[in-house]
């Protein structure tokens, strides 16, 4: 599974607001959080952007990587 797929599953299951920290934790808990903190955060932000592009998430703050489910 890709980082985006892993994160999408977590987002659908847990709902709520998602930021870089929560995404890193979800990816790490799923066993795909390898690398140092900077690498983990980069992958998490990319996965969040990918999910927003796919329509699952909506960015809530233009100045930060904060998202919510699109249907909320």
HTML snippet that shows the backbone in 3Dmol.js (N, CA, C, O; Angstrom):
<script src="https://3Dmol.org/build/3Dmol-min.js"></script>
<div id="view" style="width:600px;height:400px;position:relative"></div>
<script>
const pdb = `
ATOM      1  N   UNK A   1       0.841  -1.190   0.000  1.00  0.00           N
ATOM      2  CA  UNK A   1       0.000   0.000   0.000  1.00  0.00           C
ATOM      3  C   UNK A   1       0.882   1.248   0.000  1.00  0.00           C
ATOM      4  O   UNK A   1       1.958   1.258   0.598  1.00  0.00           O
ATOM      5  N   UNK A   2       0.422   2.284  -0.667  1.00  0.00           N
ATOM      6  CA  UNK A   2       1.150   3.548  -0.675  1.00  0.00           C
ATOM      7  C   UNK A   2       0.844   4.322   0.605  1.00  0.00           C
ATOM      8  O   UNK A   2      -0.094   4.000   1.334  1.00  0.00           O
ATOM      9  N   UNK A   3       1.644   5.338   0.858  1.00  0.00           N
ATOM     10  CA  UNK A   3       1.393   6.193   2.026  1.00  0.00           C
ATOM     11  C   UNK A   3       0.002   6.819   1.930  1.00  0.00           C
ATOM     12  O   UNK A   3      -0.711   6.926   2.927  1.00  0.00           O
ATOM     13  N   UNK A   4      -0.371   7.229   0.727  1.00  0.00           N
ATOM     14  CA  UNK A   4      -1.684   7.832   0.523  1.00  0.00           C
ATOM     15  C   UNK A   4      -2.801   6.836   0.861  1.00  0.00           C
ATOM     16  O   UNK A   4      -3.778   7.207   1.511  1.00  0.00           O
ATOM     17  N   UNK A   5      -2.668   5.595   0.435  1.00  0.00           N
ATOM     18  CA  UNK A   5      -3.687   4.587   0.713  1.00  0.00           C
ATOM     19  C   UNK A   5      -3.785   4.288   2.204  1.00  0.00           C
ATOM     20  O   UNK A   5      -4.879   4.152   2.751  1.00  0.00           O
ATOM     21  N   UNK A   6      -2.635   4.189   2.850  1.00  0.00           N
ATOM     22  CA  UNK A   6      -2.614   3.930   4.294  1.00  0.00           C
ATOM     23  C   UNK A   6      -3.285   5.077   5.039  1.00  0.00           C
ATOM     24  O   UNK A   6      -4.106   4.858   5.930  1.00  0.00           O
ATOM     25  N   UNK A   7      -2.925   6.304   4.664  1.00  0.00           N
ATOM     26  CA  UNK A   7      -3.502   7.462   5.349  1.00  0.00           C
ATOM     27  C   UNK A   7      -4.993   7.593   5.048  1.00  0.00           C
ATOM     28  O   UNK A   7      -5.767   7.968   5.929  1.00  0.00           O
ATOM     29  N   UNK A   8      -5.399   7.294   3.831  1.00  0.00           N
ATOM     30  CA  UNK A   8      -6.830   7.363   3.482  1.00  0.00           C
ATOM     31  C   UNK A   8      -7.644   6.422   4.353  1.00  0.00           C
ATOM     32  O   UNK A   8      -8.736   6.771   4.802  1.00  0.00           O
ATOM     33  N   UNK A   9      -7.117   5.236   4.590  1.00  0.00           N
ATOM     34  CA  UNK A   9      -7.811   4.278   5.442  1.00  0.00           C
ATOM     35  C   UNK A   9      -7.958   4.830   6.858  1.00  0.00           C
ATOM     36  O   UNK A   9      -9.024   4.709   7.462  1.00  0.00           O
ATOM     37  N   UNK A  10      -6.912   5.426   7.383  1.00  0.00           N
ATOM     38  CA  UNK A  10      -6.973   6.012   8.726  1.00  0.00           C
ATOM     39  C   UNK A  10      -7.948   7.178   8.781  1.00  0.00           C
ATOM     40  O   UNK A  10      -8.723   7.301   9.730  1.00  0.00           O
ATOM     41  N   UNK A  11      -7.912   8.026   7.772  1.00  0.00           N
ATOM     42  CA  UNK A  11      -8.806   9.191   7.729  1.00  0.00           C
ATOM     43  C   UNK A  11     -10.262   8.731   7.715  1.00  0.00           C
ATOM     44  O   UNK A  11     -11.096   9.264   8.447  1.00  0.00           O
ATOM     45  N   UNK A  12     -10.558   7.748   6.886  1.00  0.00           N
ATOM     46  CA  UNK A  12     -11.941   7.254   6.809  1.00  0.00           C
ATOM     47  C   UNK A  12     -12.375   6.615   8.123  1.00  0.00           C
ATOM     48  O   UNK A  12     -13.528   6.757   8.530  1.00  0.00           O
ATOM     49  N   UNK A  13     -11.472   5.922   8.780  1.00  0.00           N
ATOM     50  CA  UNK A  13     -11.796   5.231  10.030  1.00  0.00           C
ATOM     51  C   UNK A  13     -11.939   6.203  11.193  1.00  0.00           C
ATOM     52  O   UNK A  13     -12.887   6.111  11.973  1.00  0.00           O
ATOM     53  N   UNK A  14     -10.995   7.134  11.307  1.00  0.00           N
ATOM     54  CA  UNK A  14     -10.940   8.008  12.486  1.00  0.00           C
ATOM     55  C   UNK A  14     -11.636   9.347  12.313  1.00  0.00           C
ATOM     56  O   UNK A  14     -12.097   9.934  13.292  1.00  0.00           O
ATOM     57  N   UNK A  15     -11.721   9.845  11.067  1.00  0.00           N
ATOM     58  CA  UNK A  15     -12.357  11.134  10.814  1.00  0.00           C
ATOM     59  C   UNK A  15     -11.630  12.280  11.488  1.00  0.00           C
ATOM     60  O   UNK A  15     -10.476  12.146  11.895  1.00  0.00           O
ATOM     61  N   UNK A  16     -12.310  13.399  11.602  1.00  0.00           N
ATOM     62  CA  UNK A  16     -11.758  14.554  12.297  1.00  0.00           C
ATOM     63  C   UNK A  16     -10.805  15.389  11.467  1.00  0.00           C
ATOM     64  O   UNK A  16     -10.760  15.292  10.241  1.00  0.00           O
ATOM     65  N   UNK A  17     -10.053  16.205  12.164  1.00  0.00           N
ATOM     66  CA  UNK A  17      -9.090  17.114  11.545  1.00  0.00           C
ATOM     67  C   UNK A  17      -7.729  16.436  11.474  1.00  0.00           C
ATOM     68  O   UNK A  17      -7.320  15.730  12.396  1.00  0.00           O
ATOM     69  N   UNK A  18      -7.034  16.664  10.357  1.00  0.00           N
ATOM     70  CA  UNK A  18      -5.733  16.033  10.127  1.00  0.00           C
ATOM     71  C   UNK A  18      -4.672  17.078   9.868  1.00  0.00           C
ATOM     72  O   UNK A  18      -4.864  17.995   9.069  1.00  0.00           O
ATOM     73  N   UNK A  19      -3.549  16.932  10.552  1.00  0.00           N
ATOM     74  CA  UNK A  19      -2.399  17.787  10.321  1.00  0.00           C
ATOM     75  C   UNK A  19      -1.181  16.881  10.150  1.00  0.00           C
ATOM     76  O   UNK A  19      -1.303  15.657  10.184  1.00  0.00           O
ATOM     77  N   UNK A  20      -0.022  17.480   9.969  1.00  0.00           N
ATOM     78  CA  UNK A  20       1.191  16.703   9.733  1.00  0.00           C
ATOM     79  C   UNK A  20       1.470  15.738  10.876  1.00  0.00           C
ATOM     80  O   UNK A  20       1.782  14.572  10.638  1.00  0.00           O
ATOM     81  N   UNK A  21       1.363  16.202  12.094  1.00  0.00           N
ATOM     82  CA  UNK A  21       1.666  15.358  13.259  1.00  0.00           C
ATOM     83  C   UNK A  21       0.752  14.137  13.319  1.00  0.00           C
ATOM     84  O   UNK A  21       1.218  13.019  13.541  1.00  0.00           O
ATOM     85  N   UNK A  22      -0.543  14.350  13.123  1.00  0.00           N
ATOM     86  CA  UNK A  22      -1.486  13.227  13.186  1.00  0.00           C
ATOM     87  C   UNK A  22      -1.242  12.264  12.029  1.00  0.00           C
ATOM     88  O   UNK A  22      -1.340  11.049  12.202  1.00  0.00           O
ATOM     89  N   UNK A  23      -0.928  12.793  10.859  1.00  0.00           N
ATOM     90  CA  UNK A  23      -0.656  11.940   9.706  1.00  0.00           C
ATOM     91  C   UNK A  23       0.608  11.108   9.925  1.00  0.00           C
ATOM     92  O   UNK A  23       0.632   9.924   9.590  1.00  0.00           O
ATOM     93  N   UNK A  24       1.652  11.715  10.481  1.00  0.00           N
ATOM     94  CA  UNK A  24       2.886  10.982  10.778  1.00  0.00           C
ATOM     95  C   UNK A  24       2.579   9.843  11.746  1.00  0.00           C
ATOM     96  O   UNK A  24       3.039   8.718  11.549  1.00  0.00           O
ATOM     97  N   UNK A  25       1.812  10.127  12.779  1.00  0.00           N
ATOM     98  CA  UNK A  25       1.470   9.106  13.767  1.00  0.00           C
ATOM     99  C   UNK A  25       0.696   7.961  13.127  1.00  0.00           C
ATOM    100  O   UNK A  25       0.981   6.794  13.398  1.00  0.00           O
ATOM    101  N   UNK A  26      -0.278   8.280  12.282  1.00  0.00           N
ATOM    102  CA  UNK A  26      -1.077   7.247  11.624  1.00  0.00           C
ATOM    103  C   UNK A  26      -0.208   6.386  10.705  1.00  0.00           C
ATOM    104  O   UNK A  26      -0.350   5.163  10.682  1.00  0.00           O
ATOM    105  N   UNK A  27       0.681   7.016   9.956  1.00  0.00           N
ATOM    106  CA  UNK A  27       1.562   6.267   9.059  1.00  0.00           C
ATOM    107  C   UNK A  27       2.520   5.384   9.855  1.00  0.00           C
ATOM    108  O   UNK A  27       2.757   4.232   9.493  1.00  0.00           O
ATOM    109  N   UNK A  28       3.061   5.922  10.926  1.00  0.00           N
ATOM    110  CA  UNK A  28       3.986   5.148  11.770  1.00  0.00           C
ATOM    111  C   UNK A  28       3.258   3.969  12.415  1.00  0.00           C
ATOM    112  O   UNK A  28       3.796   2.863  12.469  1.00  0.00           O
ATOM    113  N   UNK A  29       2.039   4.199  12.903  1.00  0.00           N
ATOM    114  CA  UNK A  29       1.259   3.128  13.525  1.00  0.00           C
ATOM    115  C   UNK A  29       0.922   2.024  12.528  1.00  0.00           C
ATOM    116  O   UNK A  29       0.753   0.866  12.909  1.00  0.00           O
ATOM    117  N   UNK A  30       0.826   2.387  11.251  1.00  0.00           N
ATOM    118  CA  UNK A  30       0.534   1.410  10.200  1.00  0.00           C
ATOM    119  C   UNK A  30       1.794   0.710   9.694  1.00  0.00           C
ATOM    120  O   UNK A  30       1.720  -0.166   8.833  1.00  0.00           O
ATOM    121  N   UNK A  31       2.939   1.097  10.226  1.00  0.00           N
ATOM    122  CA  UNK A  31       4.182   0.436   9.866  1.00  0.00           C
ATOM    123  C   UNK A  31       4.906   1.018   8.670  1.00  0.00           C
ATOM    124  O   UNK A  31       5.824   0.392   8.140  1.00  0.00           O
ATOM    125  N   UNK A  32       4.507   2.217   8.230  1.00  0.00           N
ATOM    126  CA  UNK A  32       5.171   2.838   7.078  1.00  0.00           C
ATOM    127  C   UNK A  32       5.809   4.176   7.450  1.00  0.00           C
ATOM    128  O   UNK A  32       5.945   5.060   6.605  1.00  0.00           O
ATOM    129  N   UNK A  33       6.193   4.319   8.699  1.00  0.00           N
ATOM    130  CA  UNK A  33       6.784   5.563   9.175  1.00  0.00           C
ATOM    131  C   UNK A  33       8.279   5.499   9.308  1.00  0.00           C
ATOM    132  O   UNK A  33       8.833   5.950  10.311  1.00  0.00           O
ATOM    133  N   UNK A  34       8.951   4.943   8.310  1.00  0.00           N
ATOM    134  CA  UNK A  34      10.403   4.818   8.391  1.00  0.00           C
ATOM    135  C   UNK A  34      11.089   6.143   8.064  1.00  0.00           C
ATOM    136  O   UNK A  34      10.470   7.051   7.509  1.00  0.00           O
ATOM    137  N   UNK A  35      12.356   6.243   8.409  1.00  0.00           N
ATOM    138  CA  UNK A  35      13.121   7.462   8.151  1.00  0.00           C
ATOM    139  C   UNK A  35      13.141   8.377   9.352  1.00  0.00           C
ATOM    140  O   UNK A  35      12.520   8.103  10.379  1.00  0.00           O
ATOM    141  N   UNK A  36      13.875   9.483   9.203  1.00  0.00           N
ATOM    142  CA  UNK A  36      13.943  10.454  10.297  1.00  0.00           C
ATOM    143  C   UNK A  36      12.694  11.333  10.307  1.00  0.00           C
ATOM    144  O   UNK A  36      11.831  11.216   9.437  1.00  0.00           O
ATOM    145  N   UNK A  37      12.615  12.201  11.289  1.00  0.00           N
ATOM    146  CA  UNK A  37      11.420  13.042  11.472  1.00  0.00           C
ATOM    147  C   UNK A  37      11.115  13.880  10.234  1.00  0.00           C
ATOM    148  O   UNK A  37       9.956  13.984   9.834  1.00  0.00           O
ATOM    149  N   UNK A  38      12.118  14.469   9.632  1.00  0.00           N
ATOM    150  CA  UNK A  38      11.905  15.319   8.459  1.00  0.00           C
ATOM    151  C   UNK A  38      11.340  14.509   7.296  1.00  0.00           C
ATOM    152  O   UNK A  38      10.418  14.957   6.614  1.00  0.00           O
ATOM    153  N   UNK A  39      11.886  13.326   7.073  1.00  0.00           N
ATOM    154  CA  UNK A  39      11.380  12.465   5.996  1.00  0.00           C
ATOM    155  C   UNK A  39       9.943  12.044   6.269  1.00  0.00           C
ATOM    156  O   UNK A  39       9.112  12.043   5.361  1.00  0.00           O
ATOM    157  N   UNK A  40       9.649  11.690   7.507  1.00  0.00           N
ATOM    158  CA  UNK A  40       8.291  11.289   7.874  1.00  0.00           C
ATOM    159  C   UNK A  40       7.306  12.429   7.646  1.00  0.00           C
ATOM    160  O   UNK A  40       6.215  12.212   7.118  1.00  0.00           O
ATOM    161  N   UNK A  41       7.686  13.641   8.041  1.00  0.00           N
ATOM    162  CA  UNK A  41       6.805  14.795   7.875  1.00  0.00           C
ATOM    163  C   UNK A  41       6.585  15.123   6.400  1.00  0.00           C
ATOM    164  O   UNK A  41       5.472  15.469   6.003  1.00  0.00           O
ATOM    165  N   UNK A  42       7.637  15.018   5.584  1.00  0.00           N
ATOM    166  CA  UNK A  42       7.490  15.276   4.149  1.00  0.00           C
ATOM    167  C   UNK A  42       6.517  14.285   3.520  1.00  0.00           C
ATOM    168  O   UNK A  42       5.641  14.675   2.748  1.00  0.00           O
ATOM    169  N   UNK A  43       6.670  12.999   3.851  1.00  0.00           N
ATOM    170  CA  UNK A  43       5.766  11.979   3.303  1.00  0.00           C
ATOM    171  C   UNK A  43       4.340  12.212   3.782  1.00  0.00           C
ATOM    172  O   UNK A  43       3.395  12.049   3.010  1.00  0.00           O
ATOM    173  N   UNK A  44       4.174  12.588   5.035  1.00  0.00           N
ATOM    174  CA  UNK A  44       2.841  12.829   5.577  1.00  0.00           C
ATOM    175  C   UNK A  44       2.175  14.015   4.881  1.00  0.00           C
ATOM    176  O   UNK A  44       1.003  13.937   4.514  1.00  0.00           O
ATOM    177  N   UNK A  45       2.909  15.107   4.697  1.00  0.00           N
ATOM    178  CA  UNK A  45       2.327  16.282   4.012  1.00  0.00           C
ATOM    179  C   UNK A  45       1.968  15.947   2.570  1.00  0.00           C
ATOM    180  O   UNK A  45       0.932  16.386   2.069  1.00  0.00           O
ATOM    181  N   UNK A  46       2.825  15.166   1.894  1.00  0.00           N
ATOM    182  CA  UNK A  46       2.519  14.777   0.515  1.00  0.00           C
ATOM    183  C   UNK A  46       1.261  13.905   0.474  1.00  0.00           C
ATOM    184  O   UNK A  46       0.409  14.085  -0.396  1.00  0.00           O
ATOM    185  N   UNK A  47       1.147  12.975   1.400  1.00  0.00           N
ATOM    186  CA  UNK A  47      -0.042  12.124   1.446  1.00  0.00           C
ATOM    187  C   UNK A  47      -1.288  12.956   1.718  1.00  0.00           C
ATOM    188  O   UNK A  47      -2.338  12.698   1.128  1.00  0.00           O
ATOM    189  N   UNK A  48      -1.196  13.948   2.597  1.00  0.00           N
ATOM    190  CA  UNK A  48      -2.338  14.837   2.861  1.00  0.00           C
ATOM    191  C   UNK A  48      -2.717  15.611   1.605  1.00  0.00           C
ATOM    192  O   UNK A  48      -3.898  15.719   1.277  1.00  0.00           O
ATOM    193  N   UNK A  49      -1.725  16.151   0.899  1.00  0.00           N
ATOM    194  CA  UNK A  49      -2.005  16.870  -0.353  1.00  0.00           C
ATOM    195  C   UNK A  49      -2.646  15.949  -1.382  1.00  0.00           C
ATOM    196  O   UNK A  49      -3.584  16.345  -2.074  1.00  0.00           O
ATOM    197  N   UNK A  50      -2.144  14.724  -1.484  1.00  0.00           N
ATOM    198  CA  UNK A  50      -2.700  13.762  -2.431  1.00  0.00           C
ATOM    199  C   UNK A  50      -4.153  13.446  -2.111  1.00  0.00           C
ATOM    200  O   UNK A  50      -4.977  13.332  -3.018  1.00  0.00           O
ATOM    201  N   UNK A  51      -4.473  13.305  -0.838  1.00  0.00           N
ATOM    202  CA  UNK A  51      -5.855  13.021  -0.445  1.00  0.00           C
ATOM    203  C   UNK A  51      -6.759  14.224  -0.694  1.00  0.00           C
ATOM    204  O   UNK A  51      -7.939  14.057  -1.000  1.00  0.00           O
ATOM    205  N   UNK A  52      -6.222  15.422  -0.566  1.00  0.00           N
ATOM    206  CA  UNK A  52      -7.002  16.625  -0.889  1.00  0.00           C
ATOM    207  C   UNK A  52      -7.261  16.686  -2.390  1.00  0.00           C
ATOM    208  O   UNK A  52      -8.367  17.018  -2.816  1.00  0.00           O
ATOM    209  N   UNK A  53      -6.262  16.370  -3.182  1.00  0.00           N
ATOM    210  CA  UNK A  53      -6.421  16.349  -4.640  1.00  0.00           C
ATOM    211  C   UNK A  53      -7.447  15.296  -5.052  1.00  0.00           C
ATOM    212  O   UNK A  53      -8.216  15.510  -5.990  1.00  0.00           O
ATOM    213  N   UNK A  54      -7.461  14.168  -4.357  1.00  0.00           N
ATOM    214  CA  UNK A  54      -8.404  13.090  -4.648  1.00  0.00           C
ATOM    215  C   UNK A  54      -9.820  13.404  -4.164  1.00  0.00           C
ATOM    216  O   UNK A  54     -10.766  12.699  -4.516  1.00  0.00           O
ATOM    217  N   UNK A  55      -9.970  14.463  -3.356  1.00  0.00           N
ATOM    218  CA  UNK A  55     -11.287  14.873  -2.893  1.00  0.00           C
ATOM    219  C   UNK A  55     -11.697  14.311  -1.543  1.00  0.00           C
ATOM    220  O   UNK A  55     -12.807  14.580  -1.085  1.00  0.00           O
ATOM    221  N   UNK A  56     -10.840  13.543  -0.896  1.00  0.00           N
ATOM    222  CA  UNK A  56     -11.183  12.985   0.416  1.00  0.00           C
ATOM    223  C   UNK A  56     -11.059  14.024   1.519  1.00  0.00           C
ATOM    224  O   UNK A  56     -11.846  14.028   2.465  1.00  0.00           O
ATOM    225  N   UNK A  57     -10.063  14.912   1.399  1.00  0.00           N
ATOM    226  CA  UNK A  57      -9.820  15.953   2.393  1.00  0.00           C
ATOM    227  C   UNK A  57      -9.982  17.336   1.782  1.00  0.00           C
ATOM    228  O   UNK A  57      -9.856  17.519   0.572  1.00  0.00           O
ATOM    229  N   UNK A  58     -10.267  18.312   2.652  1.00  0.00           N
ATOM    230  CA  UNK A  58     -10.344  19.716   2.265  1.00  0.00           C
ATOM    231  C   UNK A  58      -9.407  20.478   3.192  1.00  0.00           C
ATOM    232  O   UNK A  58      -9.429  20.285   4.407  1.00  0.00           O
ATOM    233  N   UNK A  59      -8.588  21.341   2.612  1.00  0.00           N
ATOM    234  CA  UNK A  59      -7.654  22.142   3.410  1.00  0.00           C
ATOM    235  C   UNK A  59      -8.453  23.195   4.183  1.00  0.00           C
ATOM    236  O   UNK A  59      -9.262  23.919   3.602  1.00  0.00           O
ATOM    237  N   UNK A  60      -8.221  23.273   5.490  1.00  0.00           N
ATOM    238  CA  UNK A  60      -8.989  24.202   6.318  1.00  0.00           C
ATOM    239  C   UNK A  60      -8.255  25.498   6.606  1.00  0.00           C
ATOM    240  O   UNK A  60      -8.875  26.497   6.969  1.00  0.00           O
ATOM    241  N   UNK A  61      -6.939  25.489   6.446  1.00  0.00           N
ATOM    242  CA  UNK A  61      -6.134  26.675   6.731  1.00  0.00           C
ATOM    243  C   UNK A  61      -5.104  26.839   5.620  1.00  0.00           C
ATOM    244  O   UNK A  61      -4.250  25.971   5.440  1.00  0.00           O
ATOM    245  N   UNK A  62      -5.170  27.942   4.871  1.00  0.00           N
ATOM    246  CA  UNK A  62      -4.236  28.106   3.757  1.00  0.00           C
ATOM    247  C   UNK A  62      -2.777  28.263   4.184  1.00  0.00           C
ATOM    248  O   UNK A  62      -1.874  28.110   3.362  1.00  0.00           O
ATOM    249  N   UNK A  63      -2.541  28.561   5.445  1.00  0.00           N
ATOM    250  CA  UNK A  63      -1.179  28.779   5.928  1.00  0.00           C
ATOM    251  C   UNK A  63      -0.578  27.588   6.659  1.00  0.00           C
ATOM    252  O   UNK A  63       0.546  27.677   7.152  1.00  0.00           O
ATOM    253  N   UNK A  64      -1.305  26.466   6.741  1.00  0.00           N
ATOM    254  CA  UNK A  64      -0.766  25.288   7.401  1.00  0.00           C
ATOM    255  C   UNK A  64      -1.307  24.029   6.736  1.00  0.00           C
ATOM    256  O   UNK A  64      -2.262  24.083   5.962  1.00  0.00           O
ATOM    257  N   UNK A  65      -0.694  22.912   7.045  1.00  0.00           N
ATOM    258  CA  UNK A  65      -1.132  21.624   6.497  1.00  0.00           C
ATOM    259  C   UNK A  65      -2.196  21.037   7.410  1.00  0.00           C
ATOM    260  O   UNK A  65      -1.969  20.028   8.077  1.00  0.00           O
ATOM    261  N   UNK A  66      -3.360  21.679   7.433  1.00  0.00           N
ATOM    262  CA  UNK A  66      -4.478  21.232   8.252  1.00  0.00           C
ATOM    263  C   UNK A  66      -5.665  20.941   7.328  1.00  0.00           C
ATOM    264  O   UNK A  66      -6.045  21.772   6.502  1.00  0.00           O
ATOM    265  N   UNK A  67      -6.236  19.753   7.483  1.00  0.00           N
ATOM    266  CA  UNK A  67      -7.299  19.288   6.591  1.00  0.00           C
ATOM    267  C   UNK A  67      -8.432  18.682   7.405  1.00  0.00           C
ATOM    268  O   UNK A  67      -8.264  18.340   8.575  1.00  0.00           O
ATOM    269  N   UNK A  68      -9.586  18.555   6.766  1.00  0.00           N
ATOM    270  CA  UNK A  68     -10.732  17.858   7.351  1.00  0.00           C
ATOM    271  C   UNK A  68     -11.362  17.001   6.269  1.00  0.00           C
ATOM    272  O   UNK A  68     -11.093  17.199   5.084  1.00  0.00           O
ATOM    273  N   UNK A  69     -12.187  16.061   6.660  1.00  0.00           N
ATOM    274  CA  UNK A  69     -12.910  15.254   5.685  1.00  0.00           C
ATOM    275  C   UNK A  69     -13.738  16.164   4.782  1.00  0.00           C
ATOM    276  O   UNK A  69     -14.298  17.156   5.247  1.00  0.00           O
ATOM    277  N   UNK A  70     -13.816  15.837   3.519  1.00  0.00           N
ATOM    278  CA  UNK A  70     -14.506  16.678   2.543  1.00  0.00           C
ATOM    279  C   UNK A  70     -16.006  16.752   2.787  1.00  0.00           C
ATOM    280  O   UNK A  70     -16.630  17.756   2.444  1.00  0.00           O
ATOM    281  N   UNK A  71     -16.599  15.722   3.366  1.00  0.00           N
ATOM    282  CA  UNK A  71     -18.049  15.718   3.552  1.00  0.00           C
ATOM    283  C   UNK A  71     -18.515  16.319   4.867  1.00  0.00           C
ATOM    284  O   UNK A  71     -19.697  16.227   5.197  1.00  0.00           O
ATOM    285  N   UNK A  72     -17.614  16.931   5.623  1.00  0.00           N
ATOM    286  CA  UNK A  72     -18.025  17.534   6.909  1.00  0.00           C
ATOM    287  C   UNK A  72     -18.357  18.982   6.725  1.00  0.00           C
ATOM    288  O   UNK A  72     -18.722  19.660   7.685  1.00  0.00           O
TER     289      UNK A  72
END
`;
const viewer = $3Dmol.createViewer("view");
viewer.addModel(pdb, "pdb");
viewer.setStyle({}, {cartoon: {color: "spectrum"}});
viewer.zoomTo();
viewer.render();
</script>
